[in-house]
Amino acid sequence: MTDISVIIVTWNSRDEIVKCVNSVIGALQGLDSELIIIDNNSQDDSFALVNKINFPKLNTVLNPENLGYTKAINQGIKLSKGKCVLLLNPDTVLNESSIKVMYDFLEANPAYGACAPLMKNPDGSIQYSVRNFPTYWRMFCEFSLLAYIFPQTKLFGSWKAKYMDYSLKQDIQQPMAAAFMVRSELLAEIDNMDERFRMFFNDVDLCRKIYDAGFRIKLLPSSVVIHEHGASIKKDRANMVRIWNYDCAQYFEKHFGKGLLLIWLKINLKISGIIRVFWIKK
């Protein structure tokens, strides 16, 4: 059986994908691995570029339309043959030992269903890539700006957990799925990613399912991945905000049910969405 299946979903990723894949190939040295790239009907030459890559077990798929990230990643998971699956964004660059550190950890620790690397920004600073599971209280802290005024406190800043010491190897609730390794048998058991989430909160929901199945998730600071956070989002900001809001509401409805709090959430998502699109420049 193949050790690792690396799955990357691309959409108009020509500026990032070659650098990403070259780093992946370097990090896979000595491992029996395969590389699966699902292209969501890119309008640039992303798919042509990935088909020029020289890798023994390369599987590329061009979708006739943009299916959204979640459906595309599930496509890749269903094609995979590895004991472990590495979900990877095209705007990442891996260090040479990053994949092996994660794979060796899961091989040696059966109580853990998944693990994540330390994410860094292109300038080398720590990227706040770990969060606790969202609750209505944590969303209130975001909307009321308490989480921004007191980001280092567990009372108000507990969702994004910026008070966390990223230098420590530790159990975490929800790492960003821009680079996330999961046992393939576990993915089959929990039915992969939930396709009601088009692009966002699929990773949050996946992590909840991992914990519900009786497994834990570990942050491994010795595995380092550089991530240009939001590279794809910046290409279509207004639409991405709309999808984020929809997926957020879907998550809360799935895990907390319907009611007045869900209505409150949707109203605040609408207001904050307008602010993010028209007033916040990033």
NUBATOR-399244 format. One record per residue (C-alpha): residue number from 1; residue in one letter; chain; x, y, z. Coordinates in pm, whole numbers. Layout:
  pos  code  unit    east   north      up
  NUM     a     A       X       Y       Z
...
***
This chain:
  pos  code  unit    east   north      up
    1     m     A       0       0       0
    2     t     A     119     350     -81
    3     d     A     239     547     222
    4     i     A     104     892     138
    5     s     A    -139    1047    -108
    6     v     A     -94    1422    -153
    7     i     A    -411    1590    -282
    8     i     A    -413    1943    -420
    9     v     A    -715    2126    -562
   10     t     A    -632    2403    -808
   11     w     A    -833    2688    -953
   12     n     A    -648    2953   -1152
   13     s     A    -335    2868    -953
   14     r     A     -68    2910   -1220
   15     d     A     130    3154   -1006
   16     e     A     160    2913    -712
   17     i     A     117    2553    -825
   18     v     A     461    2476    -976
   19     k     A     650    2607    -672
   20     c     A     415    2414    -445
   21     v     A     452    2085    -633
   22     n     A     829    2114    -656
   23     s     A     844    2150    -277
   24     v     A     611    1851    -238
   25     i     A     829    1632    -458
   26     g     A    1133    1728    -251
   27     a     A     947    1647      73
   28     l     A     833    1306     -56
   29     q     A    1185    1169    -107
   30     g     A    1214     821      45
   31     l     A     839     774      79
   32     d     A     612     558    -137
   33     s     A     374     827    -248
   34     e     A     133     955    -509
   35     l     A      33    1306    -612
   36     i     A    -327    1379    -707
   37     i     A    -416    1719    -853
   38     i     A    -780    1810    -914
   39     d     A    -828    2119   -1130
   40     n     A   -1163    2296   -1085
   41     n     A   -1189    2417   -1445
   42     s     A    -915    2681   -1425
   43     q     A    -932    2954   -1687
   44     d     A    -554    3000   -1689
   45     d     A    -290    2739   -1778
   46     s     A    -278    2573   -1434
   47     f     A    -379    2232   -1569
   48     a     A    -127    2244   -1853
   49     l     A     149    2331   -1606
   50     v     A      73    2040   -1370
   51     n     A      71    1795   -1659
   52     k     A     431    1888   -1735
   53     i     A     539    1778   -1387
   54     n     A     773    1479   -1380
   55     f     A     656    1251   -1100
   56     p     A     613     870   -1118
   57     k     A     267     851    -959
   58     l     A      95    1166   -1083
   59     n     A    -281    1165   -1131
   60     t     A    -439    1482   -1273
   61     v     A    -810    1545   -1318
   62     l     A    -970    1838   -1503
   63     n     A   -1327    1905   -1395
   64     p     A   -1562    2036   -1667
   65     e     A   -1689    2297   -1419
   66     n     A   -1588    2444   -1084
   67     l     A   -1735    2196    -836
   68     g     A   -1614    2388    -532
   69     y     A   -1328    2290    -306
   70     t     A   -1507    2028     -95
   71     k     A   -1640    1817    -381
   72     a     A   -1304    1838    -557
   73     i     A   -1106    1732    -249
   74     n     A   -1344    1438    -202
   75     q     A   -1276    1342    -564
   76     g     A    -909    1323    -478
   77     i     A    -969    1128    -158
   78     k     A   -1172     866    -347
   79     l     A    -888     825    -599
   80     s     A    -620     798    -331
   81     k     A    -444     474    -232
   82     g     A    -223     597      52
   83     k     A    -239     497     419
   84     c     A    -239     868     496
   85     v     A    -377    1157     294
   86     l     A    -218    1502     293
   87     l     A    -467    1774     202
   88     l     A    -270    2064      60
   89     n     A    -346    2408     -83
   90     p     A    -159    2520    -397
   91     d     A     -37    2836    -222
   92     t     A     189    2640      14
   93     v     A     561    2555      10
   94     l     A     685    2264     223
   95     n     A    1020    2218     390
   96     e     A    1205    1896     308
   97     s     A    1112    1708     626
   98     s     A     756    1835     671
   99     i     A     569    1538     520
  100     k     A     788    1271     680
  101     v     A     752    1429    1025
  102     m     A     372    1413     996
  103     y     A     366    1064     849
  104     d     A     606     921    1108
  105     f     A     399    1075    1387
  106     l     A      75     911    1271
  107     e     A     251     579    1219
  108     a     A     380     586    1578
  109     n     A      67     724    1748
  110     p     A    -252     529    1673
  111     a     A    -461     745    1910
  112     y     A    -426    1037    1667
  113     g     A    -634    1053    1353
  114     a     A    -467    1358    1203
  115     c     A    -185    1608    1246
  116     a     A     -87    1947    1114
  117     p     A     238    2136    1054
  118     l     A     346    2473    1184
  119     m     A     227    2727     929
  120     k     A     437    3032     855
  121     n     A     379    3342     646
  122     p     A     612    3409     351
  123     d     A     810    3652     570
  124     g     A     881    3373     820
  125     s     A     641    3491    1091
  126     i     A     402    3249    1260
  127     q     A      64    3214    1092
  128     y     A    -227    3178    1333
  129     s     A    -353    2859    1172
  130     v     A    -514    2683    1469
  131     r     A    -859    2753    1608
  132     n     A   -1097    2611    1863
  133     f     A   -1436    2494    1747
  134     p     A   -1671    2790    1690
  135     t     A   -1959    2853    1927
  136     y     A   -2220    3128    1945
  137     w     A   -2025    3292    2227
  138     r     A   -1708    3294    2018
  139     m     A   -1896    3443    1723
  140     f     A   -2041    3712    1951
  141     c     A   -1686    3802    2054
  142     e     A   -1595    3839    1686
  143     f     A   -1896    4053    1592
  144     s     A   -1866    4273    1902
  145     l     A   -1492    4321    1835
  146     l     A   -1405    4187    2182
  147     a     A   -1190    3923    2014
  148     y     A    -991    4199    1841
  149     i     A    -961    4421    2148
  150     f     A    -852    4129    2371
  151     p     A    -706    3872    2129
  152     q     A    -468    3720    2385
  153     t     A    -740    3634    2638
  154     k     A    -908    3294    2654
  155     l     A   -1241    3452    2747
  156     f     A   -1278    3671    2437
  157     g     A   -1016    3537    2194
  158     s     A   -1074    3165    2233
  159     w     A   -1190    3097    1875
  160     k     A    -874    3210    1694
  161     a     A    -657    3124    1997
  162     k     A    -384    3378    1928
  163     y     A    -260    3327    2283
  164     m     A    -142    2976    2191
  165     d     A     230    2892    2199
  166     y     A     295    2756    1850
  167     s     A     642    2633    1945
  168     l     A     488    2350    2149
  169     k     A     391    2008    2020
  170     q     A      32    1986    2143
  171     d     A    -321    1859    2096
  172     i     A    -540    2102    1904
  173     q     A    -902    2117    1796
  174     q     A    -899    2257    1443
  175     p     A    -597    2335    1229
  176     m     A    -629    2505     894
  177     a     A    -666    2241     620
  178     a     A    -422    2422     392
  179     a     A    -184    2146     504
  180     f     A    -346    1864     700
  181     m     A    -262    1493     716
  182     v     A    -536    1240     798
  183     r     A    -548     861     811
  184     s     A    -726     732     500
  185     e     A    -916     462     691
  186     l     A   -1051     730     923
  187     l     A   -1162     945     629
  188     a     A   -1357     648     492
  189     e     A   -1512     587     835
  190     i     A   -1635     946     874
  191     d     A   -1736     981     507
  192     n     A   -1470    1233     401
  193     m     A   -1563    1602     394
  194     d     A   -1926    1707     418
  195     e     A   -2021    1847      77
  196     r     A   -2284    2082     217
  197     f     A   -1982    2311     277
  198     r     A   -1870    2446     -60
  199     m     A   -1534    2588      42
  200     f     A   -1517    2694     409
  201     f     A   -1588    2524     743
  202     n     A   -1538    2186     576
  203     d     A   -1214    2155     773
  204     v     A   -1384    2262    1097
  205     d     A   -1654    2002    1047
  206     l     A   -1397    1739     949
  207     c     A   -1203    1795    1271
  208     r     A   -1520    1765    1477
  209     k     A   -1593    1433    1307
  210     i     A   -1238    1314    1383
  211     y     A   -1287    1392    1752
  212     d     A   -1636    1241    1751
  213     a     A   -1483     920    1613
  214     g     A   -1257     900    1918
  215     f     A    -932    1034    1771
  216     r     A    -719    1338    1848
  217     i     A    -525    1591    1638
  218     k     A    -168    1706    1700
  219     l     A      23    2020    1602
  220     l     A     381    1935    1500
  221     p     A     607    2246    1508
  222     s     A     900    2049    1362
  223     s     A     701    2019    1039
  224     v     A     699    2359     868
  225     v     A     489    2481     575
  226     i     A     495    2830     424
  227     h     A     145    2947     334
  228     e     A      45    3255     139
  229     h     A    -282    3274     328
  230     g     A    -576    3383     115
  231     a     A    -400    3387    -222
  232     s     A    -700    3230    -394
  233     i     A    -954    3427    -191
  234     k     A    -808    3760    -299
  235     k     A    -885    3674    -663
  236     d     A   -1261    3685    -602
  237     r     A   -1309    3848    -263
  238     a     A   -1680    3936    -277
  239     n     A   -1781    3586    -385
  240     m     A   -1552    3425    -127
  241     v     A   -1708    3632     152
  242     r     A   -2054    3524      36
  243     i     A   -1953    3157      37
  244     w     A   -1780    3193     378
  245     n     A   -2097    3337     530
  246     y     A   -2313    3063     378
  247     d     A   -2081    2784     495
  248     c     A   -2056    2936     843
  249     a     A   -2435    2937     877
  250     q     A   -2447    2578     747
  251     y     A   -2198    2471    1012
  252     f     A   -2397    2625    1297
  253     e     A   -2723    2481    1168
  254     k     A   -2567    2134    1141
  255     h     A   -2412    2132    1487
  256     f     A   -2648    2355    1689
  257     g     A   -2977    2334    1502
  258     k     A   -3220    2606    1394
  259     g     A   -3359    2882    1612
  260     l     A   -3328    3247    1708
  261     l     A   -2952    3225    1757
  262     l     A   -2909    3105    1399
  263     i     A   -3117    3399    1275
  264     w     A   -2899    3634    1485
  265     l     A   -2588    3477    1333
  266     k     A   -2709    3518     975
  267     i     A   -2794    3886    1030
  268     n     A   -2450    3955    1175
  269     l     A   -2279    3759     898
  270     k     A   -2459    3976     642
  271     i     A   -2347    4298     813
  272     s     A   -1988    4183     866
  273     g     A   -1975    4055     508
  274     i     A   -2053    4401     371
  275     i     A   -1779    4548     591
  276     r     A   -1523    4287     479
  277     v     A   -1594    4347     111
  278     f     A   -1618    4725      99
  279     w     A   -1422    4863     393
  280     i     A   -1145    4618     477
  281     k     A    -862    4632     227
  282     k     A    -629    4330     228
***
